[in-house]
Amino acid sequence: MNLAITKNTLIGEILDADMTTAPYFTEMGMHCLGCPSSTMESLEEACMVHGVPVNELVDKLNQHLAE
């Protein structure tokens, strides 16, 4: 996987790169992953809205993609 996720990475980019990341978003309460506005949000924006620590999610996603 070539995508290195940062807090500025768009959710759509993450999902396009690997759909197995979807559960990480649903766990944080983001259930409308197909919505155009949600896919254009940065990871940081989504985490702010859903009260999730962005650095923690960045680490989890990068670890998942490295496996």
Summary of the structure (lengths in Angstrom):
residues: 67
radius of gyration: 10.4
end to end distance: 9.1
largest distance: 28.8
contacts: 181
relative contact order: 0.24
helix: 61%
strand: 3%
